[in-house]
Amino acid sequence: MGKTKIDEMVMGLTEPIVSSLNLELVDVEYIKEGSIWFLRVFIDKPGGITHDDCQAVSEMLGKLLDEKDPIPSSYVLEVSSPGIERPLKKREDFERFKGYKVRAFTFAPVDGKKEFVGELGSHEDDVLTINVDGKTVKLTQDQVARVRLEAEI
């Protein structure tokens, strides 16, 4: 089973668990670092998550994954906050964080750039708008590789 299929399958298993705890499933990442595979589940809620939230999801998901055994190799399960630079993936994310500073990466250069930092505007009809230094940049969903919040310290 490929990495993307595992991500999707784990998201499907995780969503009901997270929802039952009134949490938000932000992302799932199945990645190899060195010789070790990691299954990372990122959760959130208004006001931020606690260690207890992570522990509850980890225990419930770990048990379910042990029962179903859908991942062929051994891995380390990690449940955590998406952090201050959380990824924006769902339509609700773009609506919730409109007006926030973001960093968007494109697959190929757009106007000679592959990285755009600015204020998140609208996300309508599969077009993302970002105000970059007073100029509106429009990126289609097909152009965008990923978008995340940009920490302002």
VOSEKOL-28856 format. One record per atom (N, C-alpha, C): residue in one letter; chain; atom name; x, y, z. Coordinates in pm, 1 decimal. Layout:
# VOSEKOL-28856
(atom "A","A","CA",(X,Y,Z));
...
***
This chain:
# VOSEKOL-28856
(atom "M","A","N",(85.7,-117.5,0.0));
(atom "M","A","CA",(0.0,0.0,0.0));
(atom "M","A","C",(90.1,123.6,0.0));
(atom "G","A","N",(64.5,218.2,-90.8));
(atom "G","A","CA",(146.7,337.9,-101.9));
(atom "G","A","C",(123.1,436.5,9.9));
(atom "K","A","N",(217.1,529.3,23.6));
(atom "K","A","CA",(211.6,629.9,129.1));
(atom "K","A","C",(80.2,708.1,126.5));
(atom "T","A","N",(37.2,753.4,9.7));
(atom "T","A","CA",(-85.2,831.5,-0.9));
(atom "T","A","C",(-206.5,749.6,40.0));
(atom "K","A","N",(-211.1,623.9,-0.8));
(atom "K","A","CA",(-323.3,536.7,36.0));
(atom "K","A","C",(-328.3,517.0,186.9));
(atom "I","A","N",(-212.1,502.8,250.3));
(atom "I","A","CA",(-207.9,486.2,395.6));
(atom "I","A","C",(-256.9,613.8,463.9));
(atom "D","A","N",(-211.4,729.3,416.8));
(atom "D","A","CA",(-258.2,857.5,472.1));
(atom "D","A","C",(-410.6,865.4,466.2));
(atom "E","A","N",(-467.5,834.5,349.2));
(atom "E","A","CA",(-612.2,842.8,330.1));
(atom "E","A","C",(-685.9,742.1,418.7));
(atom "M","A","N",(-634.8,619.6,426.6));
(atom "M","A","CA",(-698.1,515.9,507.0));
(atom "M","A","C",(-696.0,554.3,654.8));
(atom "V","A","N",(-582.7,605.2,702.2));
(atom "V","A","CA",(-572.4,644.4,842.7));
(atom "V","A","C",(-662.2,764.9,870.8));
(atom "M","A","N",(-673.3,856.8,776.5));
(atom "M","A","CA",(-764.6,970.6,796.1));
(atom "M","A","C",(-907.2,919.1,815.0));
(atom "G","A","N",(-946.5,821.5,734.5));
(atom "G","A","CA",(-1079.9,764.3,746.3));
(atom "G","A","C",(-1104.5,697.1,880.4));
(atom "L","A","N",(-1002.0,630.1,933.7));
(atom "L","A","CA",(-1014.6,564.9,1063.8));
(atom "L","A","C",(-1011.7,666.2,1179.2));
(atom "T","A","N",(-936.8,772.7,1159.7));
(atom "T","A","CA",(-914.0,870.3,1266.5));
(atom "T","A","C",(-1028.1,970.0,1282.0));
(atom "E","A","N",(-1089.6,1009.3,1172.2));
(atom "E","A","CA",(-1192.1,1114.0,1175.3));
(atom "E","A","C",(-1303.2,1085.3,1276.9));
(atom "P","A","N",(-1361.3,964.3,1280.2));
(atom "P","A","CA",(-1467.7,939.2,1379.5));
(atom "P","A","C",(-1418.1,948.8,1524.4));
(atom "I","A","N",(-1295.2,906.2,1547.2));
(atom "I","A","CA",(-1238.0,913.8,1682.4));
(atom "I","A","C",(-1223.7,1059.1,1724.6));
(atom "V","A","N",(-1164.0,1138.4,1638.5));
(atom "V","A","CA",(-1138.7,1279.4,1667.3));
(atom "V","A","C",(-1271.3,1354.3,1684.9));
(atom "S","A","N",(-1365.4,1327.2,1596.8));
(atom "S","A","CA",(-1496.9,1392.8,1606.8));
(atom "S","A","C",(-1567.4,1357.9,1736.9));
(atom "S","A","N",(-1556.2,1232.0,1779.9));
(atom "S","A","CA",(-1622.2,1190.4,1903.9));
(atom "S","A","C",(-1566.3,1263.1,2025.4));
(atom "L","A","N",(-1445.3,1315.4,2013.4));
(atom "L","A","CA",(-1380.4,1388.3,2122.4));
(atom "L","A","C",(-1391.5,1540.2,2103.6));
(atom "N","A","N",(-1472.7,1581.9,2004.5));
(atom "N","A","CA",(-1490.7,1724.5,1972.4));
(atom "N","A","C",(-1359.9,1792.3,1934.8));
(atom "L","A","N",(-1279.4,1719.7,1859.2));
(atom "L","A","CA",(-1152.3,1772.1,1810.1));
(atom "L","A","C",(-1157.8,1779.7,1657.6));
(atom "E","A","N",(-1058.9,1846.3,1599.3));
(atom "E","A","CA",(-1048.4,1857.6,1454.5));
(atom "E","A","C",(-928.3,1777.5,1406.8));
(atom "L","A","N",(-948.0,1696.6,1304.5));
(atom "L","A","CA",(-836.9,1625.9,1240.5));
(atom "L","A","C",(-778.4,1720.0,1136.8));
(atom "V","A","N",(-654.6,1762.0,1157.4));
(atom "V","A","CA",(-589.8,1857.5,1068.1));
(atom "V","A","C",(-518.6,1786.0,954.7));
(atom "D","A","N",(-442.6,1681.1,988.2));
(atom "D","A","CA",(-362.5,1614.6,885.4));
(atom "D","A","C",(-313.9,1480.2,937.2));
(atom "V","A","N",(-276.2,1395.0,844.0));
(atom "V","A","CA",(-212.1,1267.6,873.6));
(atom "V","A","C",(-90.7,1258.1,783.3));
(atom "E","A","N",(19.7,1212.0,839.4));
(atom "E","A","CA",(143.9,1201.4,763.8));
(atom "E","A","C",(208.3,1066.5,793.6));
(atom "Y","A","N",(235.2,990.9,689.9));
(atom "Y","A","CA",(305.9,863.4,703.0));
(atom "Y","A","C",(437.5,883.3,631.0));
(atom "I","A","N",(546.5,886.7,707.8));
(atom "I","A","CA",(674.6,927.1,651.9));
(atom "I","A","C",(788.8,845.9,711.5));
(atom "K","A","N",(888.9,821.7,630.1));
(atom "K","A","CA",(1007.2,748.3,675.4));
(atom "K","A","C",(1118.8,847.8,703.9));
(atom "E","A","N",(1175.0,836.0,823.5));
(atom "E","A","CA",(1289.1,919.2,862.4));
(atom "E","A","C",(1400.4,824.2,903.4));
(atom "G","A","N",(1505.9,823.5,824.1));
(atom "G","A","CA",(1610.5,724.6,846.6));
(atom "G","A","C",(1553.3,588.2,816.2));
(atom "S","A","N",(1562.1,497.7,910.1));
(atom "S","A","CA",(1508.7,363.0,889.7));
(atom "S","A","C",(1373.9,342.3,959.5));
(atom "I","A","N",(1319.1,448.7,1018.1));
(atom "I","A","CA",(1196.1,436.7,1097.2));
(atom "I","A","C",(1078.8,505.4,1027.6));
(atom "W","A","N",(965.4,434.0,1021.2));
(atom "W","A","CA",(841.9,491.0,969.1));
(atom "W","A","C",(764.9,556.3,1083.3));
(atom "F","A","N",(710.3,675.4,1056.3));
(atom "F","A","CA",(629.2,748.1,1153.7));
(atom "F","A","C",(490.1,769.7,1096.0));
(atom "L","A","N",(390.2,747.0,1177.9));
(atom "L","A","CA",(252.2,780.4,1144.0));
(atom "L","A","C",(215.8,895.4,1236.5));
(atom "R","A","N",(206.1,1015.6,1178.9));
(atom "R","A","CA",(178.7,1135.1,1258.0));
(atom "R","A","C",(36.3,1182.7,1231.8));
(atom "V","A","N",(-33.8,1205.0,1338.8));
(atom "V","A","CA",(-171.0,1253.2,1333.2));
(atom "V","A","C",(-173.5,1388.7,1402.9));
(atom "F","A","N",(-221.2,1489.4,1330.6));
(atom "F","A","CA",(-224.4,1624.9,1384.4));
(atom "F","A","C",(-369.0,1663.4,1413.4));
(atom "I","A","N",(-393.9,1704.3,1538.0));
(atom "I","A","CA",(-528.3,1740.3,1582.2));
(atom "I","A","C",(-528.7,1882.5,1637.5));
(atom "D","A","N",(-647.6,1940.4,1644.7));
(atom "D","A","CA",(-658.8,2076.4,1697.1));
(atom "D","A","C",(-799.3,2097.0,1752.7));
(atom "K","A","N",(-817.8,2205.4,1823.6));
(atom "K","A","CA",(-949.2,2252.1,1869.4));
(atom "K","A","C",(-932.8,2398.9,1906.3));
(atom "P","A","N",(-1043.2,2472.3,1908.7));
(atom "P","A","CA",(-1034.5,2612.7,1949.3));
(atom "P","A","C",(-968.1,2623.0,2086.8));
(atom "G","A","N",(-872.1,2711.1,2097.1));
(atom "G","A","CA",(-799.8,2727.5,2222.9));
(atom "G","A","C",(-679.1,2636.0,2234.1));
(atom "G","A","N",(-662.9,2545.3,2139.3));
(atom "G","A","CA",(-547.5,2454.8,2139.9));
(atom "G","A","C",(-576.3,2322.8,2208.7));
(atom "I","A","N",(-494.4,2225.4,2178.8));
(atom "I","A","CA",(-512.7,2092.4,2235.6));
(atom "I","A","C",(-424.4,2074.5,2358.6));
(atom "T","A","N",(-457.9,1972.3,2435.1));
(atom "T","A","CA",(-381.8,1941.2,2555.9));
(atom "T","A","C",(-312.9,1805.7,2539.8));
(atom "H","A","N",(-226.4,1776.6,2632.3));
(atom "H","A","CA",(-161.0,1645.9,2634.2));
(atom "H","A","C",(-266.7,1536.4,2647.5));
(atom "D","A","N",(-369.3,1561.3,2727.8));
(atom "D","A","CA",(-476.9,1463.3,2745.4));
(atom "D","A","C",(-550.2,1435.8,2614.4));
(atom "D","A","N",(-570.9,1540.1,2531.4));
(atom "D","A","CA",(-634.1,1521.4,2400.6));
(atom "D","A","C",(-549.9,1427.6,2314.4));
(atom "C","A","N",(-420.0,1454.2,2310.4));
(atom "C","A","CA",(-328.6,1371.0,2230.6));
(atom "C","A","C",(-327.0,1226.9,2281.3));
(atom "Q","A","N",(-323.5,1212.3,2411.1));
(atom "Q","A","CA",(-320.0,1078.5,2470.4));
(atom "Q","A","C",(-447.4,1000.9,2438.8));
(atom "A","A","N",(-562.7,1066.8,2447.8));
(atom "A","A","CA",(-690.7,999.2,2420.0));
(atom "A","A","C",(-696.7,951.3,2275.4));
(atom "V","A","N",(-657.7,1037.5,2181.9));
(atom "V","A","CA",(-659.2,999.0,2040.4));
(atom "V","A","C",(-557.9,888.0,2015.5));
(atom "S","A","N",(-439.8,901.2,2072.8));
(atom "S","A","CA",(-335.6,799.7,2054.8));
(atom "S","A","C",(-381.4,662.4,2103.9));
(atom "E","A","N",(-442.8,658.3,2220.0));
(atom "E","A","CA",(-487.5,530.0,2275.6));
(atom "E","A","C",(-598.6,468.1,2191.2));
(atom "M","A","N",(-698.1,550.1,2153.6));
(atom "M","A","CA",(-811.1,498.1,2075.6));
(atom "M","A","C",(-767.3,456.3,1935.2));
(atom "L","A","N",(-686.8,539.6,1870.7));
(atom "L","A","CA",(-640.9,508.5,1735.4));
(atom "L","A","C",(-543.5,391.4,1737.6));
(atom "G","A","N",(-454.3,389.2,1835.5));
(atom "G","A","CA",(-358.9,278.9,1846.4));
(atom "G","A","C",(-428.6,144.9,1858.5));
(atom "K","A","N",(-532.7,141.4,1939.8));
(atom "K","A","CA",(-609.3,18.0,1957.5));
(atom "K","A","C",(-676.2,-23.9,1826.4));
(atom "L","A","N",(-737.1,72.3,1757.9));
(atom "L","A","CA",(-803.7,43.6,1631.2));
(atom "L","A","C",(-704.4,-3.8,1525.3));
(atom "L","A","N",(-589.7,60.7,1518.1));
(atom "L","A","CA",(-487.5,20.7,1420.6));
(atom "L","A","C",(-432.6,-118.2,1452.7));
(atom "D","A","N",(-419.0,-150.0,1581.4));
(atom "D","A","CA",(-374.4,-284.5,1620.4));
(atom "D","A","C",(-476.4,-389.9,1577.8));
(atom "E","A","N",(-604.8,-358.7,1592.7));
(atom "E","A","CA",(-710.7,-452.9,1555.5));
(atom "E","A","C",(-716.3,-474.4,1404.3));
(atom "K","A","N",(-713.8,-365.3,1329.3));
(atom "K","A","CA",(-728.1,-373.4,1183.7));
(atom "K","A","C",(-597.5,-409.0,1114.1));
(atom "D","A","N",(-485.4,-370.9,1173.0));
(atom "D","A","CA",(-351.1,-397.1,1120.4));
(atom "D","A","C",(-338.3,-364.9,970.5));
(atom "P","A","N",(-372.4,-240.5,930.3));
(atom "P","A","CA",(-372.6,-206.5,788.2));
(atom "P","A","C",(-237.0,-163.2,730.7));
(atom "I","A","N",(-139.1,-142.1,818.0));
(atom "I","A","CA",(-8.7,-93.8,770.8));
(atom "I","A","C",(90.0,-208.7,780.6));
(atom "P","A","N",(149.3,-247.4,667.2));
(atom "P","A","CA",(231.6,-367.7,662.6));
(atom "P","A","C",(362.4,-362.6,742.1));
(atom "S","A","N",(420.6,-245.4,757.1));
(atom "S","A","CA",(548.4,-236.2,828.3));
(atom "S","A","C",(527.3,-178.7,968.3));
(atom "S","A","N",(629.1,-190.7,1051.6));
(atom "S","A","CA",(620.1,-131.4,1184.7));
(atom "S","A","C",(638.8,19.9,1172.9));
(atom "Y","A","N",(583.1,93.3,1268.0));
(atom "Y","A","CA",(588.1,239.1,1264.8));
(atom "Y","A","C",(571.6,291.8,1406.3));
(atom "V","A","N",(600.3,419.6,1423.1));
(atom "V","A","CA",(580.1,489.4,1549.6));
(atom "V","A","C",(460.5,581.5,1530.9));
(atom "L","A","N",(360.4,568.1,1616.8));
(atom "L","A","CA",(242.2,654.6,1612.0));
(atom "L","A","C",(266.7,777.2,1698.2));
(atom "E","A","N",(247.3,894.4,1639.5));
(atom "E","A","CA",(259.8,1020.7,1711.8));
(atom "E","A","C",(132.2,1101.7,1690.3));
(atom "V","A","N",(76.3,1153.7,1796.9));
(atom "V","A","CA",(-41.1,1240.9,1788.4));
(atom "V","A","C",(-1.6,1373.4,1851.4));
(atom "S","A","N",(-21.0,1482.8,1776.6));
(atom "S","A","CA",(21.4,1612.1,1828.6));
(atom "S","A","C",(-57.2,1726.6,1766.0));
(atom "S","A","N",(-26.5,1845.1,1813.0));
(atom "S","A","CA",(-79.7,1968.7,1757.2));
(atom "S","A","C",(-12.4,1992.3,1621.9));
(atom "P","A","N",(-80.3,2060.0,1530.0));
(atom "P","A","CA",(-15.6,2092.9,1403.4));
(atom "P","A","C",(88.3,2203.7,1419.3));
(atom "G","A","N",(90.2,2266.7,1534.0));
(atom "G","A","CA",(188.2,2372.0,1560.1));
(atom "G","A","C",(142.2,2508.0,1508.7));
(atom "I","A","N",(224.8,2605.8,1533.3));
(atom "I","A","CA",(192.1,2743.4,1498.7));
(atom "I","A","C",(186.1,2764.7,1347.2));
(atom "E","A","N",(258.0,2682.8,1272.6));
(atom "E","A","CA",(258.4,2694.7,1127.3));
(atom "E","A","C",(176.7,2581.2,1064.9));
(atom "R","A","N",(55.7,2563.2,1115.4));
(atom "R","A","CA",(-29.9,2452.9,1073.1));
(atom "R","A","C",(-61.2,2459.9,924.0));
(atom "P","A","N",(-74.7,2344.6,861.5));
(atom "P","A","CA",(-112.7,2342.5,719.5));
(atom "P","A","C",(-259.9,2377.1,703.2));
(atom "L","A","N",(-291.8,2438.7,591.7));
(atom "L","A","CA",(-430.5,2467.0,556.5));
(atom "L","A","C",(-464.0,2374.9,440.3));
(atom "K","A","N",(-563.2,2290.7,460.0));
(atom "K","A","CA",(-595.7,2191.1,357.9));
(atom "K","A","C",(-741.6,2192.9,316.3));
(atom "K","A","N",(-830.3,2210.1,412.1));
(atom "K","A","CA",(-973.4,2202.9,384.8));
(atom "K","A","C",(-1030.7,2342.3,360.9));
(atom "R","A","N",(-1142.2,2346.1,288.8));
(atom "R","A","CA",(-1209.9,2473.4,262.7));
(atom "R","A","C",(-1235.8,2549.2,393.2));
(atom "E","A","N",(-1273.1,2475.2,499.2));
(atom "E","A","CA",(-1299.7,2538.2,628.7));
(atom "E","A","C",(-1174.6,2605.3,685.3));
(atom "D","A","N",(-1057.3,2546.6,659.1));
(atom "D","A","CA",(-931.8,2606.3,705.5));
(atom "D","A","C",(-911.8,2744.3,642.3));
(atom "F","A","N",(-936.8,2751.7,510.6));
(atom "F","A","CA",(-915.0,2877.7,439.7));
(atom "F","A","C",(-1015.3,2983.9,484.9));
(atom "E","A","N",(-1136.3,2942.8,516.5));
(atom "E","A","CA",(-1236.1,3037.4,566.9));
(atom "E","A","C",(-1199.8,3083.7,707.9));
(atom "R","A","N",(-1161.3,2989.1,791.6));
(atom "R","A","CA",(-1128.7,3019.4,931.7));
(atom "R","A","C",(-1009.2,3113.4,944.8));
(atom "F","A","N",(-909.6,3096.6,857.5));
(atom "F","A","CA",(-786.3,3173.7,871.3));
(atom "F","A","C",(-773.7,3287.3,769.3));
(atom "K","A","N",(-884.7,3327.2,709.3));
(atom "K","A","CA",(-884.9,3441.6,617.6));
(atom "K","A","C",(-834.5,3563.9,693.9));
(atom "G","A","N",(-741.9,3636.0,632.7));
(atom "G","A","CA",(-683.5,3753.7,696.9));
(atom "G","A","C",(-554.7,3724.5,772.1));
(atom "Y","A","N",(-523.0,3596.3,791.2));
(atom "Y","A","CA",(-399.4,3557.8,858.9));
(atom "Y","A","C",(-284.3,3556.0,758.6));
(atom "K","A","N",(-164.5,3565.5,810.7));
(atom "K","A","CA",(-46.3,3556.8,726.2));
(atom "K","A","C",(-19.1,3409.4,693.3));
(atom "V","A","N",(3.0,3381.2,564.0));
(atom "V","A","CA",(27.5,3245.1,518.9));
(atom "V","A","C",(151.1,3239.5,429.5));
(atom "R","A","N",(199.2,3118.5,410.5));
(atom "R","A","CA",(307.4,3091.1,314.8));
(atom "R","A","C",(253.7,2982.3,223.0));
(atom "A","A","N",(247.6,3012.7,93.4));
(atom "A","A","CA",(199.0,2917.6,-6.5));
(atom "A","A","C",(314.0,2876.6,-96.9));
(atom "F","A","N",(317.1,2748.9,-128.0));
(atom "F","A","CA",(419.2,2693.4,-217.6));
(atom "F","A","C",(349.1,2638.8,-341.0));
(atom "T","A","N",(407.0,2665.0,-458.4));
(atom "T","A","CA",(349.5,2614.2,-582.3));
(atom "T","A","C",(437.7,2504.0,-639.5));
(atom "F","A","N",(376.9,2420.2,-723.8));
(atom "F","A","CA",(451.8,2311.9,-786.7));
(atom "F","A","C",(553.1,2365.7,-887.2));
(atom "A","A","N",(513.0,2465.9,-962.1));
(atom "A","A","CA",(598.4,2527.1,-1063.9));
(atom "A","A","C",(595.8,2678.3,-1042.7));
(atom "P","A","N",(695.7,2748.8,-1093.1));
(atom "P","A","CA",(697.6,2894.3,-1075.1));
(atom "P","A","C",(572.9,2963.4,-1132.1));
(atom "V","A","N",(524.6,3060.6,-1057.9));
(atom "V","A","CA",(416.5,3148.6,-1100.7));
(atom "V","A","C",(475.2,3288.6,-1096.3));
(atom "D","A","N",(481.2,3353.5,-1209.5));
(atom "D","A","CA",(546.9,3484.8,-1219.4));
(atom "D","A","C",(689.1,3477.7,-1163.9));
(atom "G","A","N",(756.9,3366.1,-1189.1));
(atom "G","A","CA",(896.1,3349.7,-1150.2));
(atom "G","A","C",(920.1,3308.0,-1006.1));
(atom "K","A","N",(810.9,3283.7,-930.6));
(atom "K","A","CA",(826.8,3246.4,-789.3));
(atom "K","A","C",(750.8,3118.0,-759.2));
(atom "K","A","N",(801.1,3042.9,-660.4));
(atom "K","A","CA",(732.5,2922.2,-615.3));
(atom "K","A","C",(686.6,2934.0,-470.4));
(atom "E","A","N",(711.5,3049.5,-409.4));
(atom "E","A","CA",(676.9,3070.4,-269.0));
(atom "E","A","C",(618.6,3210.0,-253.3));
(atom "F","A","N",(503.0,3216.7,-184.3));
(atom "F","A","CA",(433.3,3343.1,-167.3));
(atom "F","A","C",(394.8,3359.4,-20.7));
(atom "V","A","N",(432.3,3474.3,37.0));
(atom "V","A","CA",(400.7,3503.2,176.4));
(atom "V","A","C",(316.5,3629.6,179.6));
(atom "G","A","N",(200.8,3618.7,244.7));
(atom "G","A","CA",(114.7,3734.6,253.3));
(atom "G","A","C",(-12.2,3702.7,329.2));
(atom "E","A","N",(-106.6,3795.3,322.6));
(atom "E","A","CA",(-233.6,3780.6,393.9));
(atom "E","A","C",(-330.5,3696.6,311.1));
(atom "L","A","N",(-385.9,3595.9,375.4));
(atom "L","A","CA",(-480.5,3507.2,308.4));
(atom "L","A","C",(-609.2,3581.5,277.1));
(atom "G","A","N",(-646.1,3576.5,149.7));
(atom "G","A","CA",(-771.1,3636.6,105.9));
(atom "G","A","C",(-875.2,3527.9,87.6));
(atom "S","A","N",(-941.2,3532.0,-22.7));
(atom "S","A","CA",(-1049.3,3436.3,-46.7));
(atom "S","A","C",(-997.8,3303.7,-102.6));
(atom "H","A","N",(-1084.0,3205.4,-95.5));
(atom "H","A","CA",(-1058.5,3073.8,-155.2));
(atom "H","A","C",(-1190.8,3031.0,-216.7));
(atom "E","A","N",(-1212.5,3075.8,-339.9));
(atom "E","A","CA",(-1340.0,3051.2,-407.9));
(atom "E","A","C",(-1314.5,2993.2,-545.3));
(atom "D","A","N",(-1403.7,2904.4,-587.1));
(atom "D","A","CA",(-1395.3,2842.8,-719.8));
(atom "D","A","C",(-1255.1,2787.8,-747.1));
(atom "D","A","N",(-1197.2,2724.8,-645.3));
(atom "D","A","CA",(-1063.5,2664.4,-654.8));
(atom "D","A","C",(-953.5,2764.9,-688.8));
(atom "V","A","N",(-974.2,2891.5,-652.4));
(atom "V","A","CA",(-871.6,2994.3,-669.2));
(atom "V","A","C",(-842.3,3054.9,-532.4));
(atom "L","A","N",(-715.9,3053.6,-496.4));
(atom "L","A","CA",(-668.5,3108.3,-369.7));
(atom "L","A","C",(-611.0,3247.0,-396.1));
(atom "T","A","N",(-651.5,3346.1,-316.4));
(atom "T","A","CA",(-592.4,3478.9,-330.4));
(atom "T","A","C",(-512.2,3512.1,-205.6));
(atom "I","A","N",(-395.3,3570.5,-228.8));
(atom "I","A","CA",(-305.2,3611.6,-121.5));
(atom "I","A","C",(-260.0,3753.6,-151.4));
(atom "N","A","N",(-268.5,3842.2,-51.8));
(atom "N","A","CA",(-220.1,3978.5,-66.1));
(atom "N","A","C",(-72.1,3978.4,-29.4));
(atom "V","A","N",(13.2,3992.7,-129.9));
(atom "V","A","CA",(158.2,3991.6,-110.9));
(atom "V","A","C",(210.5,4132.8,-137.8));
(atom "D","A","N",(251.4,4200.1,-31.5));
(atom "D","A","CA",(306.6,4336.1,-43.5));
(atom "D","A","C",(215.5,4428.9,-124.3));
(atom "G","A","N",(85.9,4426.2,-94.1));
(atom "G","A","CA",(-8.2,4515.5,-158.6));
(atom "G","A","C",(-58.7,4468.9,-294.3));
(atom "K","A","N",(-10.4,4355.1,-341.6));
(atom "K","A","CA",(-55.0,4301.6,-470.6));
(atom "K","A","C",(-130.3,4171.3,-447.0));
(atom "T","A","N",(-239.5,4153.4,-520.6));
(atom "T","A","CA",(-317.3,4031.3,-507.2));
(atom "T","A","C",(-262.5,3924.6,-600.8));
(atom "V","A","N",(-225.0,3812.3,-542.7));
(atom "V","A","CA",(-176.0,3698.0,-619.7));
(atom "V","A","C",(-288.3,3594.5,-620.3));
(atom "K","A","N",(-320.8,3545.3,-739.2));
(atom "K","A","CA",(-424.0,3442.4,-752.6));
(atom "K","A","C",(-357.3,3313.1,-796.7));
(atom "L","A","N",(-383.6,3208.0,-720.5));
(atom "L","A","CA",(-327.2,3076.8,-750.1));
(atom "L","A","C",(-440.4,2976.0,-761.7));
(atom "T","A","N",(-437.4,2897.2,-868.3));
(atom "T","A","CA",(-539.3,2793.5,-882.1));
(atom "T","A","C",(-500.7,2674.0,-796.2));
(atom "Q","A","N",(-599.9,2593.9,-762.7));
(atom "Q","A","CA",(-575.5,2476.0,-679.0));
(atom "Q","A","C",(-472.2,2383.0,-742.8));
(atom "D","A","N",(-471.2,2374.6,-875.5));
(atom "D","A","CA",(-374.8,2289.7,-945.0));
(atom "D","A","C",(-231.3,2341.0,-931.4));
(atom "Q","A","N",(-214.6,2469.3,-908.5));
(atom "Q","A","CA",(-81.6,2527.5,-893.9));
(atom "Q","A","C",(-25.6,2512.8,-752.9));
(atom "V","A","N",(-112.9,2501.7,-653.4));
(atom "V","A","CA",(-71.5,2506.8,-513.2));
(atom "V","A","C",(-28.5,2369.6,-462.1));
(atom "A","A","N",(95.5,2362.9,-414.5));
(atom "A","A","CA",(146.9,2239.1,-354.5));
(atom "A","A","C",(103.4,2229.2,-209.4));
(atom "R","A","N",(118.5,2339.1,-135.4));
(atom "R","A","CA",(76.6,2341.2,5.2));
(atom "R","A","C",(69.1,2485.2,54.4));
(atom "V","A","N",(-11.4,2502.7,159.4));
(atom "V","A","CA",(-26.9,2633.5,222.7));
(atom "V","A","C",(-22.6,2610.4,373.1));
(atom "R","A","N",(46.1,2698.6,443.3));
(atom "R","A","CA",(50.9,2687.9,589.7));
(atom "R","A","C",(48.3,2827.3,649.1));
(atom "L","A","N",(5.4,2832.9,774.3));
(atom "L","A","CA",(10.8,2961.1,845.4));
(atom "L","A","C",(156.4,3000.7,862.2));
(atom "E","A","N",(180.7,3128.9,861.4));
(atom "E","A","CA",(316.2,3181.3,879.9));
(atom "E","A","C",(324.7,3242.6,1018.9));
(atom "A","A","N",(417.3,3194.1,1097.1));
(atom "A","A","CA",(432.6,3244.4,1233.6));
(atom "A","A","C",(479.1,3389.0,1230.9));
(atom "E","A","N",(416.3,3469.0,1313.5));
(atom "E","A","CA",(457.8,3608.7,1328.9));
(atom "E","A","C",(503.8,3627.7,1472.2));
(atom "I","A","N",(633.4,3637.4,1486.8));
(atom "I","A","CA",(690.9,3645.4,1622.0));
(atom "I","A","C",(738.8,3786.6,1646.9));
***
